[in-house]
Amino acid sequence: MTPSSTKDLMEIGESKYAVVVAVAKRARVLSERKRNDENYRLSSMVSNALDDIMKGRIKID
């Protein structure tokens, strides 16, 4: 997966702060589900959360 550009992220949220908070909240939800998995990696949860937001599966309030 290629990282999203800042320009693309700014089109989704009102500010960088809003995007970062949304990604962090989504990553926490994903990590709670996978915590007992032996292949658990927080960095992959952050990538998945960012991907969810970029694809519009999660909306930023």
Secondary structure, 3 states (H helix, E strand, C coil): CCCCCHHHHHHHCCCHHHHHHHHHHHHHHHHHHHCCCCCCCHHHHHHHHHHHHHCCCCCCC
